[in-house]
């Protein structure tokens, strides 16, 4: 019995010793592991900006465009006229140089599908030759798939074989004022130039900036969009594309940058890919937002009716107040544009309006904006 007790004591002592050794070993191992993790964190701690750019940076491309010009206004006698902006700003009528030349310009873009690049229409407009520069240094020919001037969007096809680094497209309806905004582009061929800011405003109406030939609402950001950044992506903090850098407002109001919301860009891009053009439903009216400061209520008034347009044919008049389009009660001019766009073309749309003290209901069939310009 005594022998059994001694054996039992020895067993428990050995077990305790073993557990102690194992536990001590685990403590040492865990300590070394934590030390290693902390060391790695110290040397590999990346900002969200770095992570975001690393996810999308490889998909950002440089777009070199070349245009053959037979004649160009230019003076060989005066150095001041070397800057082409002098002619545009001051309306100078300079002598022609008859020697044919190649005009080159540069912008940015990004690969969003297999061999397909999104960029601005103004980056590629009028180009006779397009060269797409990848981050790995390769330069490949680009072919214009389609362009839409009303949204300033264009799609190019890279003439080459992939695989291609593709940007992840986000959802521009989920962004909010105050969210981070990261603008990426290749200005002057300097790859992946990055600027940081925040979303300053959503659904910015560009007509308020004096831009009347573009049919789109833009994301406003204070992230600097430098010359040559046009067409590059605007990213959120997760590295997803939420917009396409398109416009810089110089003085007055310097420091304002704008981007096409990615949801609108996707819609237009796939129309260009599938149909070669984008459709913009219109009824042929201009709209004015009017606010009654006593009641703080807003009214949307018809400012102009295009002759022979669907609006004129349906009986809409200048100064009519639009109350309802389809089933949507109208509060702003944007509401009218949105509902007409949703309706599409060649499909009847009900419009309720107020004319003086009368309530009037009309039916109108929107047409594509290109048809209005032909009238």
C-alpha positions in Angstrom: 0.0 0.0 0.0 2.8 2.3 1.0 4.6 1.4 -2.2 1.5 2.3 -4.3 1.3 5.7 -2.5 4.9 6.4 -3.3 4.4 5.5 -7.0 1.4 7.7 -7.1 3.3 10.6 -5.7 6.1 10.1 -8.2 3.6 10.0 -11.0 1.9 13.3 -10.0 5.3 15.0 -9.5 6.4 13.8 -13.0 3.1 14.9 -14.5 3.3 18.3 -12.8 6.9 18.7 -14.0 5.9 17.8 -17.6 2.9 20.2 -17.6 5.1 22.9 -16.2 7.7 22.4 -18.9 5.0 22.3 -21.6 3.3 25.4 -20.2 6.6 27.2 -20.0 7.4 26.2 -23.5 4.0 27.6 -24.7 4.6 30.8 -22.9 8.0 31.2 -24.6 6.6 30.2 -28.0 3.7 32.6 -27.7 6.0 35.4 -26.6 8.2 34.8 -29.6 5.2 34.7 -31.9 3.8 38.0 -30.6 7.2 39.5 -30.8 7.4 38.4 -34.5 3.8 39.7 -35.2 4.7 43.1 -33.7 7.9 43.2 -35.6 6.1 42.5 -38.9 3.4 45.0 -38.1 6.0 47.6 -37.4 7.6 47.2 -40.9 4.5 46.3 -42.9 1.9 48.5 -41.4 0.3 50.1 -44.5 -2.2 52.9 -44.6 -5.6 52.3 -46.2 -4.5 54.5 -49.0 -1.6 52.2 -49.9 -3.8 49.2 -49.7 -6.5 50.8 -51.8 -4.0 51.8 -54.5 -2.3 48.4 -54.5 -5.7 46.8 -55.3 -6.4 49.0 -58.3 -3.1 50.6 -59.3 -2.1 47.9 -61.8 -5.3 48.5 -63.8 -4.7 52.2 -64.3 -3.3 53.0 -67.8 -1.9 55.9 -69.7 -3.7 56.9 -72.9 -1.6 58.6 -75.5 -3.6 60.1 -78.3 -2.3 61.4 -81.6 -4.2 63.6 -84.1 -2.9 64.6 -87.5 -3.3 68.3 -88.2 -2.9 69.7 -91.6 -3.0 73.4 -90.6 -2.4 75.0 -87.2 -2.5 78.6 -86.1 0.9 79.3 -84.8 3.5 82.1 -85.0 7.1 81.2 -85.5 8.2 84.8 -84.8 6.9 85.3 -81.2 7.7 83.1 -78.2 4.6 84.1 -76.4 2.5 82.2 -78.8 4.2 78.9 -78.0 1.5 78.4 -75.4 -1.7 77.2 -77.2 -3.9 78.6 -74.4 -3.1 82.2 -75.4 -5.0 81.7 -78.6 -8.0 80.2 -76.9 -8.2 82.7 -74.0 -7.5 85.9 -76.0 -9.2 84.9 -79.3 -6.0 85.7 -81.2 -6.1 85.2 -85.0 -2.6 83.9 -85.6 -1.1 83.0 -89.0 -1.4 79.5 -90.2 1.5 77.1 -90.4 0.9 74.9 -93.5 3.3 72.2 -92.4 1.3 69.1 -91.3 2.0 68.1 -87.8 1.0 65.5 -85.2 -0.7 66.8 -82.1 -0.2 64.6 -79.0 -2.2 64.6 -75.8 -2.3 62.3 -72.8 -4.8 61.1 -70.3 -5.6 58.3 -68.0 -8.0 55.3 -67.9 -8.5 52.0 -66.2 -9.2 48.4 -67.3 -12.6 47.3 -66.0 -13.2 44.2 -68.1 -11.1 41.9 -70.3 -9.1 44.2 -72.5 -11.6 47.1 -72.1 -10.7 50.5 -70.8 -12.9 53.3 -69.4 -11.8 56.9 -69.9 -13.2 60.3 -70.7 -14.5 61.1 -74.2 -12.5 64.3 -74.2 -9.3 62.3 -73.8 -9.8 60.4 -77.0 -11.9 62.8 -79.1 -10.7 63.3 -82.6 -7.7 61.0 -82.2 -6.3 59.1 -85.2 -4.1 56.9 -83.1 -4.4 55.6 -79.5 -1.7 54.0 -77.5 -2.5 52.4 -74.1 0.4 52.2 -71.7 0.3 49.5 -68.9 1.9 49.7 -65.5 4.4 47.0 -66.5 5.8 49.3 -69.2 4.1 47.7 -72.2 2.5 49.9 -74.8 -0.3 48.5 -76.9 -2.6 49.9 -79.6 -6.1 50.9 -78.5 -9.2 50.9 -80.6 -12.2 53.2 -79.8 -15.3 51.1 -79.1 -17.5 54.1 -78.6 -17.8 57.5 -76.9 -20.6 59.6 -75.4 -20.1 63.3 -75.2 -23.2 63.9 -73.0 -21.6 62.0 -70.2 -17.9 62.5 -71.3 -17.3 58.8 -71.3 -15.5 56.5 -73.8 -14.6 52.8 -73.9 -11.4 51.5 -75.6 -10.4 48.0 -76.6 -6.7 47.0 -76.1 -5.3 45.2 -79.1 -3.4 42.5 -77.3 -3.7 39.4 -75.2 -4.3 39.3 -71.5 -4.6 38.4 -68.7 -5.4 42.0 -67.7 -5.3 43.5 -64.3 -8.9 44.7 -63.7 -10.2 47.3 -61.3 -13.0 46.4 -58.9 -16.0 48.6 -59.5 -17.9 49.8 -56.5 -21.4 51.2 -56.0 -21.6 55.0 -56.2 -25.1 55.0 -54.6 -23.5 53.9 -51.3 -21.0 56.8 -51.0 -21.7 59.7 -48.6 -20.4 63.2 -48.2 -17.4 63.0 -46.0 -16.2 59.6 -47.2 -12.6 59.2 -48.3 -11.8 59.8 -52.0 -8.6 58.7 -53.6 -7.8 60.0 -57.1 -5.4 57.9 -59.2 -4.0 58.7 -62.6 -0.9 59.0 -64.8 -0.5 62.7 -65.4 2.3 63.4 -67.9 3.1 59.7 -67.9 3.9 59.6 -64.2 2.3 56.3 -63.3 0.0 56.0 -60.3 0.0 59.5 -59.1 -2.2 59.6 -56.0 -4.1 62.4 -54.3 -6.3 62.1 -51.3 -9.5 64.0 -50.2 -13.1 63.5 -49.3 -16.4 63.4 -51.1 -17.5 67.0 -50.9 -20.9 66.7 -52.6 -23.1 64.2 -54.5 -25.2 64.8 -57.6 -23.6 68.1 -58.4 -25.5 69.7 -61.3 -22.8 70.8 -63.8 -25.1 73.4 -65.4 -24.4 75.5 -62.2 -20.8 75.5 -63.3 -21.7 77.0 -66.7 -21.4 73.6 -68.4 -24.4 73.1 -70.6 -23.3 70.4 -73.1 -23.0 67.6 -70.6 -26.0 65.5 -69.4 -24.8 64.2 -66.0 -24.5 64.9 -62.3 -21.1 64.6 -60.8 -19.4 63.6 -57.6 -17.5 66.6 -56.2 -14.3 66.0 -54.3 -11.4 68.1 -52.9 -8.9 65.4 -54.0 -6.7 67.1 -56.6 -7.3 66.0 -60.1 -4.2 67.1 -62.0 -3.9 67.6 -65.8 -3.5 64.2 -67.4 -5.6 62.5 -64.6 -8.7 62.8 -66.6 -10.2 59.3 -67.1 -8.5 57.8 -64.1 -10.4 56.2 -61.3 -11.7 57.8 -58.1 -11.5 55.2 -55.4 -13.1 54.6 -52.0 -11.1 53.5 -48.9 -11.5 49.8 -50.0 -9.9 50.4 -53.4 -13.1 50.2 -55.3 -13.8 52.5 -58.2 -16.6 54.9 -57.3 -16.1 57.4 -60.1 -14.1 58.6 -63.1 -12.0 61.7 -62.8 -13.4 64.1 -65.4 -13.3 67.8 -64.6 -11.3 70.4 -62.7 -12.7 73.8 -61.8 -9.9 76.4 -61.9 -10.4 79.9 -60.7 -12.8 81.2 -59.6 -13.5 78.3 -57.2 -10.1 76.6 -57.6 -9.7 73.3 -55.8 -13.0 71.8 -57.0 -12.6 68.4 -58.8 -15.4 66.3 -60.2 -15.9 62.6 -61.2 -18.6 60.7 -63.1 -20.4 58.3 -60.7 -19.4 54.7 -61.6 -22.9 53.4 -61.7 -23.8 55.9 -64.5 -20.4 55.2 -66.2 -21.2 51.4 -66.2 -24.6 52.0 -67.7 -23.2 54.1 -70.5 -20.1 51.9 -71.0 -22.2 48.7 -71.6 -24.5 50.7 -74.0 -21.4 51.7 -76.0 -20.1 48.1 -76.0 -23.5 46.6 -77.0 -24.9 49.3 -79.3 -21.9 51.5 -80.2 -23.8 54.5 -78.7 -25.7 55.6 -75.6 -29.3 56.5 -75.5 -30.4 59.6 -73.6 -34.2 60.0 -73.3 -35.4 63.6 -73.6 -38.7 65.4 -74.2 -37.1 68.7 -75.2 -37.4 71.1 -72.2 -35.1 73.1 -70.0 -36.0 73.2 -66.3 -35.7 75.9 -63.6 -35.7 75.1 -59.8 -37.6 77.9 -58.0 -37.8 78.2 -54.3 -40.5 80.1 -52.4 -38.6 81.6 -49.5 -41.8 82.3 -47.5 -43.0 78.7 -47.6 -39.6 77.2 -48.3 -41.2 75.1 -51.0 -39.6 74.2 -54.3 -41.2 74.2 -57.7 -39.9 73.0 -61.1 -40.7 75.3 -63.9 -40.4 74.8 -67.7 -37.9 77.4 -68.9 -37.8 76.5 -72.6 -39.5 74.2 -75.0 -37.5 72.9 -78.0 -39.5 73.5 -81.3 -41.0 70.3 -82.8 -39.9 68.3 -79.7 -42.1 65.7 -77.9 -42.8 68.3 -75.2 -44.1 70.8 -77.7 -46.2 68.2 -79.5 -47.7 67.1 -76.2 -48.7 70.7 -75.3 -46.2 71.6 -72.6 -45.6 75.4 -72.4 -43.0 77.7 -71.0 -43.7 78.5 -67.3 -45.7 75.3 -66.7 -45.0 73.9 -63.2 -44.3 70.1 -63.3 -46.0 68.3 -60.4 -45.6 64.7 -61.3 -43.8 62.5 -63.9 -45.1 59.0 -64.1 -45.8 58.0 -60.4 -43.1 60.3 -59.0 -43.9 63.5 -57.3 -41.5 66.2 -58.5 -39.4 68.2 -56.0 -36.4 69.1 -58.1 -35.4 69.3 -61.8 -33.2 66.2 -61.1 -36.4 64.2 -60.4 -37.8 65.0 -63.8 -34.6 64.0 -65.6 -34.4 60.8 -63.6 -37.9 59.7 -64.3 -37.6 60.5 -68.1 -34.4 58.5 -68.2 -36.0 55.6 -66.4 -38.9 55.6 -68.9 -36.7 55.2 -71.9 -37.5 56.3 -75.5 -40.6 55.6 -77.6 -42.7 54.8 -74.5 -45.5 57.0 -73.4 -45.1 58.9 -70.1 -47.7 60.6 -68.1 -46.9 64.2 -66.8 -49.0 66.3 -64.4 -48.5 70.0 -64.4 -49.9 73.3 -63.2 -50.6 76.1 -65.6 -51.8 79.2 -63.7 -54.6 77.8 -61.5 -55.3 74.8 -63.8 -54.1 71.2 -63.2 -53.3 69.6 -66.5 -52.4 66.0 -67.4 -50.5 65.2 -70.6 -48.9 62.2 -72.3 -45.5 62.6 -73.9 -43.2 60.1 -75.6 -39.5 60.8 -75.0 -37.0 60.5 -77.8 -33.2 60.2 -77.9 -31.3 63.5 -77.5 -29.6 63.0 -80.9 -33.0 63.3 -82.5 -33.6 66.7 -80.9 -30.4 68.1 -82.2 -31.4 67.2 -85.8 -34.6 69.3 -85.6 
